[in-house]
Amino acid sequence: MRPFTYERATDTQTAVTSVSRAGAKFISGGTNLLDLMKLEIERPTHLVDISRLPLKGIDDLSDGGLRIGAQVANSDLAAEARVRSRYPVLSEALLAGASGQLRNMASVGGNLLQRTRCPYFYYETADGCNKRDPGSGCAAIGGFNRTHAILGASGACIATHPSDMAVAMTALDAQIELLGADHTTRRIAIGDFHRLPGDTPQIETVLRSGEMITAVILPPPPPGQQRYRKVRDRASYAFALVSVAAIVAVEQGTITTARVAFGGVAHKPWRSVEAEAALTGRPATMATFRAAAEAAMANAVGRGHNDFKIELAKRTLCRTLAQTAQAE
Protein backbone atom coordinates (compact mmCIF):
# COMPACT_ATOMS: atom_id res chain seq x y z
CA MET A 1 0.00 0.00 0.00
CA ARG A 2 1.32 3.42 -0.94
CA PRO A 3 1.57 6.36 1.48
CA PHE A 4 -1.47 8.62 1.81
CA THR A 5 -2.78 11.36 4.05
CA TYR A 6 -6.06 11.15 5.96
CA GLU A 7 -8.78 13.63 6.89
CA ARG A 8 -12.04 13.10 8.77
CA ALA A 9 -14.75 15.33 7.29
CA THR A 10 -17.03 17.10 9.74
CA ASP A 11 -19.69 18.26 7.28
CA THR A 12 -20.72 17.56 3.70
CA GLN A 13 -19.55 20.89 2.31
CA THR A 14 -16.04 20.40 3.69
CA ALA A 15 -16.02 16.84 2.40
CA VAL A 16 -16.71 17.71 -1.24
CA THR A 17 -14.23 20.59 -1.09
CA SER A 18 -11.50 18.35 0.34
CA VAL A 19 -12.02 15.54 -2.16
CA SER A 20 -11.72 17.97 -5.07
CA ARG A 21 -7.96 18.05 -4.64
CA ALA A 22 -5.87 15.91 -6.98
CA GLY A 23 -5.51 12.31 -5.84
CA ALA A 24 -8.21 12.51 -3.15
CA LYS A 25 -10.94 9.92 -2.61
CA PHE A 26 -13.81 9.41 -0.21
CA ILE A 27 -13.70 6.51 2.22
CA SER A 28 -16.57 5.23 4.36
CA GLY A 29 -16.70 1.57 5.38
CA GLY A 30 -13.71 0.86 3.16
CA THR A 31 -14.82 -2.70 2.41
CA ASN A 32 -13.86 -2.36 -1.27
CA LEU A 33 -11.48 0.60 -1.43
CA LEU A 34 -8.97 -0.73 1.11
CA ASP A 35 -8.67 -4.02 -0.76
CA LEU A 36 -8.01 -2.14 -3.99
CA MET A 37 -5.42 0.06 -2.27
CA LYS A 38 -3.59 -3.00 -0.95
CA LEU A 39 -3.46 -4.37 -4.49
CA GLU A 40 -2.32 -0.92 -5.75
CA ILE A 41 -5.22 -0.72 -8.17
CA GLU A 42 -6.49 2.37 -6.36
CA ARG A 43 -3.69 4.77 -5.44
CA PRO A 44 -5.21 7.77 -3.63
CA THR A 45 -2.81 10.23 -2.07
CA HIS A 46 -5.44 11.63 0.30
CA LEU A 47 -8.46 9.96 1.93
CA VAL A 48 -11.48 11.93 3.11
CA ASP A 49 -13.38 9.92 5.74
CA ILE A 50 -17.12 10.58 5.44
CA SER A 51 -18.29 7.76 7.72
CA ARG A 52 -19.29 10.13 10.53
CA LEU A 53 -21.23 12.63 8.45
CA PRO A 54 -24.89 13.08 9.42
CA LEU A 55 -26.15 10.96 6.52
CA LYS A 56 -27.47 7.98 8.46
CA GLY A 57 -31.16 8.83 8.58
CA ILE A 58 -34.03 6.91 6.96
CA ASP A 59 -36.86 9.40 6.55
CA ASP A 60 -40.45 9.13 5.34
CA LEU A 61 -41.33 11.32 2.37
CA SER A 62 -44.68 13.02 1.87
CA ASP A 63 -45.48 10.89 -1.17
CA GLY A 64 -45.03 7.62 0.73
CA GLY A 65 -41.44 7.00 -0.32
CA LEU A 66 -38.23 6.89 1.72
CA ARG A 67 -35.07 8.96 1.79
CA ILE A 68 -32.10 6.79 2.78
CA GLY A 69 -28.91 8.52 3.88
CA ALA A 70 -25.77 7.41 2.06
CA GLN A 71 -24.03 6.44 5.32
CA VAL A 72 -26.73 4.02 6.47
CA ALA A 73 -25.11 0.61 6.98
CA ASN A 74 -26.34 -2.22 4.77
CA SER A 75 -27.33 -4.29 7.82
CA ASP A 76 -29.33 -1.41 9.33
CA LEU A 77 -31.17 -0.81 6.06
CA ALA A 78 -32.02 -4.51 5.68
CA ALA A 79 -33.43 -4.61 9.23
CA GLU A 80 -35.43 -1.36 8.98
CA ALA A 81 -39.13 -2.14 9.54
CA ARG A 82 -40.35 0.21 6.81
CA VAL A 83 -37.99 -1.36 4.28
CA ARG A 84 -38.96 -4.91 5.26
CA SER A 85 -42.69 -4.18 4.98
CA ARG A 86 -42.79 -1.78 2.01
CA TYR A 87 -39.68 -2.77 0.02
CA PRO A 88 -39.03 -6.43 0.87
CA VAL A 89 -37.09 -6.96 -2.38
CA LEU A 90 -34.48 -4.51 -1.09
CA SER A 91 -34.20 -6.16 2.32
CA GLU A 92 -33.85 -9.59 0.68
CA ALA A 93 -31.16 -8.30 -1.68
CA LEU A 94 -29.16 -6.72 1.12
CA LEU A 95 -29.26 -9.88 3.23
CA ALA A 96 -28.04 -11.89 0.23
CA GLY A 97 -24.90 -9.76 -0.05
CA ALA A 98 -21.46 -10.41 1.47
CA SER A 99 -21.40 -11.43 5.15
CA GLY A 100 -22.87 -10.05 8.35
CA GLN A 101 -19.59 -8.42 9.30
CA LEU A 102 -19.25 -6.68 5.94
CA ARG A 103 -22.90 -5.57 5.93
CA ASN A 104 -22.28 -3.94 9.31
CA MET A 105 -19.47 -1.86 7.80
CA ALA A 106 -20.62 -1.27 4.23
CA SER A 107 -22.59 1.91 3.54
CA VAL A 108 -25.38 2.47 1.02
CA GLY A 109 -23.27 4.93 -0.95
CA GLY A 110 -20.23 2.69 -0.91
CA ASN A 111 -22.27 -0.29 -2.05
CA LEU A 112 -23.37 1.61 -5.14
CA LEU A 113 -19.76 2.55 -5.91
CA GLN A 114 -18.08 -0.82 -5.40
CA ARG A 115 -16.00 -1.82 -8.37
CA THR A 116 -16.24 -4.96 -10.46
CA ARG A 117 -14.78 -8.18 -9.08
CA CYS A 118 -13.24 -9.49 -12.32
CA PRO A 119 -10.05 -11.42 -11.42
CA TYR A 120 -8.24 -9.91 -14.40
CA PHE A 121 -8.95 -6.48 -12.90
CA TYR A 122 -7.83 -7.46 -9.42
CA TYR A 123 -4.47 -9.06 -10.20
CA GLU A 124 -1.68 -7.26 -12.03
CA THR A 125 -0.14 -10.54 -13.14
CA ALA A 126 -3.11 -10.98 -15.51
CA ASP A 127 -2.40 -10.41 -19.19
CA GLY A 128 -4.43 -7.25 -19.61
CA CYS A 129 -7.33 -5.25 -18.21
CA ASN A 130 -8.67 -2.08 -19.84
CA LYS A 131 -10.34 -1.14 -16.56
CA ARG A 132 -7.06 -1.18 -14.64
CA ASP A 133 -4.78 -0.12 -17.50
CA PRO A 134 -6.75 1.48 -20.39
CA GLY A 135 -5.59 0.19 -23.75
CA SER A 136 -4.07 -3.03 -22.42
CA GLY A 137 -6.90 -5.26 -23.66
CA CYS A 138 -9.42 -7.54 -21.95
CA ALA A 139 -7.85 -10.88 -21.01
CA ALA A 140 -11.23 -12.18 -19.81
CA ILE A 141 -12.66 -12.28 -23.35
CA GLY A 142 -10.36 -15.08 -24.40
CA GLY A 143 -9.63 -16.32 -20.90
CA PHE A 144 -11.55 -17.88 -18.03
CA ASN A 145 -14.81 -15.91 -18.06
CA ARG A 146 -17.28 -18.09 -16.15
CA THR A 147 -18.57 -15.20 -14.00
CA HIS A 148 -18.58 -12.54 -16.68
CA ALA A 149 -21.23 -10.50 -18.51
CA ILE A 150 -23.70 -11.85 -21.05
CA LEU A 151 -25.52 -8.54 -21.64
CA GLY A 152 -24.31 -5.02 -22.42
CA ALA A 153 -20.64 -6.00 -22.70
CA SER A 154 -18.15 -4.63 -25.23
CA GLY A 155 -14.89 -5.64 -26.86
CA ALA A 156 -13.13 -3.63 -24.16
CA CYS A 157 -14.67 -5.22 -21.05
CA ILE A 158 -16.99 -8.06 -20.03
CA ALA A 159 -16.90 -7.55 -16.24
CA THR A 160 -20.08 -7.52 -14.13
CA HIS A 161 -21.32 -5.21 -11.40
CA PRO A 162 -21.30 -7.02 -8.03
CA SER A 163 -24.00 -5.23 -6.01
CA ASP A 164 -27.15 -7.04 -4.89
CA MET A 165 -28.62 -3.90 -3.34
CA ALA A 166 -28.37 -1.94 -6.59
CA VAL A 167 -30.33 -4.60 -8.48
CA ALA A 168 -33.28 -4.27 -6.11
CA MET A 169 -33.04 -0.48 -6.19
CA THR A 170 -33.11 -0.61 -9.98
CA ALA A 171 -36.37 -2.55 -9.93
CA LEU A 172 -37.72 0.00 -7.45
CA ASP A 173 -36.86 2.98 -9.71
CA ALA A 174 -34.65 4.57 -7.05
CA GLN A 175 -32.96 7.92 -7.53
CA ILE A 176 -29.51 8.86 -6.27
CA GLU A 177 -29.00 12.25 -4.66
CA LEU A 178 -25.59 13.84 -5.30
CA LEU A 179 -23.75 16.82 -3.82
CA GLY A 180 -21.26 18.47 -6.16
CA ALA A 181 -17.94 20.17 -5.55
CA ASP A 182 -19.72 23.47 -6.26
CA HIS A 183 -22.14 22.59 -3.42
CA THR A 184 -25.11 22.13 -5.75
CA THR A 185 -27.27 19.00 -5.66
CA ARG A 186 -28.77 16.85 -8.39
CA ARG A 187 -30.65 13.57 -8.69
CA ILE A 188 -29.88 10.74 -11.08
CA ALA A 189 -32.11 7.74 -11.77
CA ILE A 190 -30.25 4.63 -10.68
CA GLY A 191 -30.66 3.20 -14.17
CA ASP A 192 -28.59 6.10 -15.50
CA PHE A 193 -26.00 6.12 -12.70
CA HIS A 194 -23.84 3.14 -13.73
CA ARG A 195 -22.32 3.10 -17.21
CA LEU A 196 -21.91 0.28 -19.67
CA PRO A 197 -18.25 -0.35 -20.56
CA GLY A 198 -18.16 0.78 -24.19
CA ASP A 199 -14.61 1.90 -25.01
CA THR A 200 -14.00 3.38 -21.53
CA PRO A 201 -14.68 0.63 -18.96
CA GLN A 202 -12.54 2.46 -16.39
CA ILE A 203 -15.33 5.06 -16.11
CA GLU A 204 -18.01 3.19 -14.21
CA THR A 205 -20.51 5.88 -13.16
CA VAL A 206 -21.70 9.34 -14.19
CA LEU A 207 -20.27 10.92 -11.02
CA ARG A 208 -18.54 14.21 -11.67
CA SER A 209 -15.22 15.13 -10.10
CA GLY A 210 -15.70 15.84 -6.39
CA GLU A 211 -19.31 14.65 -6.31
CA MET A 212 -20.58 12.68 -3.31
CA ILE A 213 -23.62 10.45 -2.88
CA THR A 214 -25.72 11.89 -0.05
CA ALA A 215 -28.89 9.78 -0.25
CA VAL A 216 -31.00 7.30 -2.17
CA ILE A 217 -34.64 8.20 -2.80
CA LEU A 218 -37.15 5.37 -3.02
CA PRO A 219 -40.49 6.28 -4.62
CA PRO A 220 -43.71 4.94 -3.08
CA PRO A 221 -43.84 1.14 -3.13
CA PRO A 222 -45.09 -0.20 -6.48
CA PRO A 223 -48.17 -2.44 -6.56
CA GLY A 224 -47.72 -6.17 -6.35
CA GLN A 225 -45.45 -8.63 -4.61
CA GLN A 226 -41.66 -8.41 -4.51
CA ARG A 227 -38.97 -11.09 -4.56
CA TYR A 228 -35.18 -11.25 -4.87
CA ARG A 229 -33.42 -14.46 -5.84
CA LYS A 230 -29.65 -14.91 -5.99
CA VAL A 231 -27.91 -17.91 -7.57
CA ARG A 232 -24.27 -18.34 -6.56
CA ASP A 233 -21.61 -20.98 -6.13
CA ARG A 234 -22.06 -21.22 -2.37
CA ALA A 235 -24.79 -20.22 0.06
CA SER A 236 -23.07 -17.16 1.52
CA TYR A 237 -20.25 -14.71 0.95
CA ALA A 238 -20.28 -15.12 -2.83
CA PHE A 239 -21.18 -12.84 -5.69
CA ALA A 240 -24.13 -13.68 -7.92
CA LEU A 241 -23.77 -15.79 -11.00
CA VAL A 242 -27.28 -14.54 -11.75
CA SER A 243 -29.77 -12.69 -9.57
CA VAL A 244 -33.29 -11.43 -10.22
CA ALA A 245 -35.38 -8.71 -8.59
CA ALA A 246 -39.04 -9.08 -9.58
CA ILE A 247 -42.09 -7.00 -8.70
CA VAL A 248 -45.35 -8.36 -10.09
CA ALA A 249 -48.99 -7.32 -9.65
CA VAL A 250 -51.68 -9.82 -10.64
CA GLU A 251 -55.43 -9.25 -10.88
CA GLN A 252 -57.79 -12.11 -11.67
CA GLY A 253 -54.96 -14.17 -13.06
CA THR A 254 -53.60 -11.45 -15.34
CA ILE A 255 -50.33 -9.57 -14.78
CA THR A 256 -51.16 -5.86 -14.61
CA THR A 257 -47.67 -4.49 -13.90
CA ALA A 258 -44.22 -6.04 -13.79
CA ARG A 259 -40.67 -4.93 -13.07
CA VAL A 260 -37.62 -7.09 -13.65
CA ALA A 261 -33.95 -6.41 -12.95
CA PHE A 262 -31.00 -8.79 -13.23
CA GLY A 263 -27.69 -8.88 -11.39
CA GLY A 264 -24.52 -10.76 -12.31
CA VAL A 265 -25.16 -10.46 -16.05
CA ALA A 266 -23.86 -7.01 -17.02
CA HIS A 267 -21.52 -4.15 -16.17
CA LYS A 268 -24.44 -2.52 -14.34
CA PRO A 269 -27.71 -3.67 -12.76
CA TRP A 270 -29.76 -4.72 -15.77
CA ARG A 271 -33.40 -3.59 -16.03
CA SER A 272 -35.18 -5.80 -18.55
CA VAL A 273 -37.86 -3.76 -20.29
CA GLU A 274 -38.20 -6.65 -22.74
CA ALA A 275 -39.24 -9.04 -19.98
CA GLU A 276 -41.60 -6.47 -18.51
CA ALA A 277 -43.32 -5.94 -21.86
CA ALA A 278 -43.69 -9.71 -22.34
CA LEU A 279 -45.35 -10.02 -18.91
CA THR A 280 -47.73 -7.05 -18.76
CA GLY A 281 -51.29 -7.88 -19.72
CA ARG A 282 -50.55 -11.62 -20.00
CA PRO A 283 -51.82 -14.50 -17.85
CA ALA A 284 -49.67 -15.36 -14.85
CA THR A 285 -48.65 -18.75 -16.21
CA MET A 286 -45.37 -20.55 -16.70
CA ALA A 287 -45.76 -20.14 -20.46
CA THR A 288 -45.82 -16.36 -19.99
CA PHE A 289 -42.82 -16.50 -17.67
CA ARG A 290 -40.85 -18.54 -20.21
CA ALA A 291 -41.72 -16.05 -22.96
CA ALA A 292 -40.50 -13.22 -20.74
CA ALA A 293 -37.26 -15.10 -20.05
CA GLU A 294 -36.65 -15.61 -23.76
CA ALA A 295 -37.29 -11.91 -24.39
CA ALA A 296 -34.94 -10.90 -21.56
CA MET A 297 -32.06 -13.01 -22.93
CA ALA A 298 -32.69 -12.47 -26.65
CA ASN A 299 -29.51 -10.38 -26.99
CA ALA A 300 -27.37 -12.30 -24.50
CA VAL A 301 -23.91 -13.37 -25.67
CA GLY A 302 -21.80 -16.03 -23.99
CA ARG A 303 -18.01 -16.06 -24.19
CA GLY A 304 -17.44 -19.77 -23.70
CA HIS A 305 -17.11 -20.49 -20.00
CA ASN A 306 -20.14 -18.33 -19.17
CA ASP A 307 -22.49 -19.71 -21.84
CA PHE A 308 -24.42 -21.51 -19.09
CA LYS A 309 -25.45 -18.16 -17.57
CA ILE A 310 -27.91 -17.51 -20.39
CA GLU A 311 -30.01 -20.58 -19.54
CA LEU A 312 -29.44 -20.00 -15.83
CA ALA A 313 -30.80 -16.47 -16.12
CA LYS A 314 -33.91 -17.72 -17.91
CA ARG A 315 -34.61 -20.38 -15.30
CA THR A 316 -33.93 -18.02 -12.41
CA LEU A 317 -36.35 -15.46 -13.83
CA CYS A 318 -39.08 -18.09 -14.37
CA ARG A 319 -38.76 -19.42 -10.84
CA THR A 320 -38.73 -15.95 -9.30
CA LEU A 321 -41.76 -14.83 -11.30
CA ALA A 322 -43.65 -17.98 -10.37
CA GLN A 323 -43.02 -17.40 -6.68
CA THR A 324 -43.87 -13.71 -6.91
CA ALA A 325 -47.11 -14.21 -8.83
CA GLN A 326 -48.19 -17.07 -6.55
CA ALA A 327 -47.90 -14.75 -3.55
CA GLU A 328 -50.63 -12.49 -4.93
Secondary structure, 3 states (H helix, E strand, C coil): CCCCEEEECCCHHHHHHHHCCCCEEEECCCCCHHHHHHCCCCCCCEEEECCCCCCCCEEECCCCCEEEECCCEHHHHHHCHHHHHHCHHHHHHHHCCCCHHHHHHCEHHHHHHCCCCCHHHHCCCCCCECCCCCCCCEHHHHCCCCCCCCCCCECCECCCCCCCHHHHHHHCCCEEEEECCCCCEEEEEHHHHECCCCCCCCCCECCCCCCEEEEEEECCCCCCEEEEEEECCCCCCCCCCEEEEEEEEEECCEEEEEEEEEECCCCCCEECHHHHHHHCCCECCHHHHHHHHHHHCCCCCCCCCCCHHHHHHHHHHHHHHHHHHHCC
